[in-house]
Amino acid sequence: MPTIIHPSAIVEDGAQLGVDCEILARAIVTRHAVLADRVVVHPGAVVGGDPQYIKFDRATPSFVRVGEGTVIRENVTLNRAIHAGNSTVIGARCFLMANSHLGHDCALGDDVVLANNVMLAGHVDVGSFTFIGGGAGIHQFCRIGESAMISGLSRISRDLAPFTITAERDEVSGLNLVGLKRRGFSREAIGELKTAFRAVYFGLGNIRELAATALANGNYTTTEARRFLEFFAGGKRGFARSARTTTEASDA
C-alpha cells in the first residue's frame, strides 16, 4: 500500500520516507529523519529529535536512519547524532516498544527488540537479534553483542558479550541458548560457545587476556565461537561478568 500520513502527524520538509510507510496520529518525523520502506511510526513518537546534549548546536546537519520494516511504537524518542554528517542508526525489522529511548549516535543492528521504557544513552552499540527487557538502562558507550538478552530493569554499565544473558547490575548468567537455537545455530557452534564461555568467565585472570588466549589456541573453528572471543578485544568500558566468576578475575 502507499505511504500513509495521518492528518495530525507532523512530517517536516526534508524528511525522507521510503515506500509503504505509516506515520500515525500525532507522530513527529523531523527533517533529520531518513526512513526506509515499510517503517511504521505510532502515535506520539518523535523520530529525529535533537540530542540531549547541552553543547549541541541545533544547526548541525545530523540524522536518524531507520531500516526497513522497523516498528516504532507509542512515544518512542530517537535522537539524531551530535556531529555533522553522522547518524543514529536503527537496523531493519527492529521493534521498539512504547516509551523506549535511543540517545544520540546509537547504533542498532537488525531484528533488535527494545521492550517498554528501555533507555539507551548516547553512543550505545547493540548487535543484531538482541532483546532488551522493559525498563533496562544502558550506560553511554556500552557495546551489546549480537543475540544477547538483557532482563527487565537491568542496569548495564559495561560491555555485554554476544550470545549471553545478563540481569541486575552487569551480571552475566549464561548463554542465550533459546535465542541461539531459534536462530538455527548448529550443535557444534553451541558446544564451542559453551566451552568459550567457560574459558572466559570461569578462568583466573584478566577477561580480555583469557579471551585472547582462547582465540589464539586454535581450538575454536566455528565463526560464532570466534565472534564471541573476538568481542573482548575491543571496547573501553570493561565487561559484564558472570556471577560465578572468581573474585580474583579482572574485567578490564
Disulfide bonds with the S-S distance in Angstrom:
none
